[in-house]
């Protein structure tokens, strides 16, 4: 245990030196930090409660999700009734109705009823482990098929939509260049978003709340303007209003319900400028989308198509020629900031469900600074108290423990910086707790050495046995602490995770410094001084 070859001493020294070097950037002012080389620009990020920032609570519009589910299934049903082998394979249907989670229609040829039901069964899927399907298919009055969204199917759709929405919100927030946002689900239909240091919560709110559902649809050239003014649209079409500031005085357009191409087929979107040098958004489709776009525009030269974003028409230009290459540009009443926000939203994908902001809070940096000041005071008091106690009780061995404790602080900060971790107010509590717990190992070792000296052991033997025997208890105790911290991290959220991260890092570094580092100090002292007795 006390044998320390030169390579081991050098290795431990390098680790301690790196700990000091990589912890320094976390204490530097922002301007100085920005001037550092790229490899050195790592530091501990401050959480919302310390750095200030924005807190949003988003709630899913489940009615919008149900409507989307119904629309998607309606498209699937119509596609299923069209045969794969051409018109001769079609199943003629009529009296089609879709509302309130139910789709019903008549099968004109009763001989095709079973075939229709079999095709629809393929469009349904199992709802998790419930043993149910997401849609129930029934035959009523011998010729009518009714499809009903089941409770299990609705729950599964909500769970999937919320998981997808959380991922998309995460992409959008990170695209703003913010550091370490906290984005977690809360309950069945809510998402908590916390962004430390963000000074423009209104922009965050608008970006997150934007569904970014982009559609290209044909304008219905046969629509009766008088009927449209009365709120009535032809079958297969609907009235869609213009977005604010668009349309040149025209309040709405009558558009075909069928979507030519959607934002799901985008592979890129970026803020750009149009020919008038005004802010716009340039978009690019994937290969399938490019082919569809070229085919549809080629078939409809001279007609108008509309760009629809979140249910509002941005523009409805005429198709002068086929649009090839899979690229297009969205123009409107944009600023550079709003065009960039739209590009981010389109790149990250459309939200599967509309999200409403039901709670908004802003934490000021002044409140965070006060929390940091109080946390630093608590840390200083704890550190000074522990250092004094160890020095008074254990003398030279207390000095070694105190030096190891100082190295432990640097290693914790360096490790958190390396992993880009966030320090929250509970994290400061975990930090202070780690300082107090870090010397537990030294207390166990020193008390064990005392016991061995009282038994008449010689100095070298007492120290050797003290470290050997105490190390077992130290490792066992800290393994249980790590397990507890891992459970807090796995099942906790937000501040609880911050506490668990700091605690875990502190446990690992404290075992290294309290056992390995102090053992190195003691071994070198024993070999150089050759004491006949130890006063501990």
Protein Blocks (a to p, Z undefined) as FASTA:
>chain_A
ZZccfklmmmmmmmmmmmmmmmmmmmpcfklmmmpcfklmccddddfklnopaddddddd
fklmmmmmmmmmmmmmmmmmpcfkbjklpccdehiaceehiacdddfblklmmmmmmmmm
mmpccehjnopafbdcddeehlaccddddfklmmmmmmmmmmmmmmmmmmmmmmnopahi
acddehjkbccdddehiablmlmmmmmmpnopacdddddfkbcfklmmnopacehiacdd
ddehihnhpabdcddfbdfbafklpcbdcddddfkopacddddddfklmmmmmmmmmmmg
oiacdddeehiafbdcddfbdcehhiacdddjddfklmmmmmmmmmnopafbdcddfbdc
dddfklmmmmmmmmmmmmmmmmmmmmmmmmmmnommmmmmmmmmmmmmmmmmmmmmmnop
acdfklmmmmmmmmmmmmmmmmmmmmmmmmmmmnopafklmmmmmmmmmmmmmmmmmmmm
mmmmmmmmmmmghjlmmmmmmmmmmmmmmmmmmmmmmmmmmmmmmmmnopabdcZZ
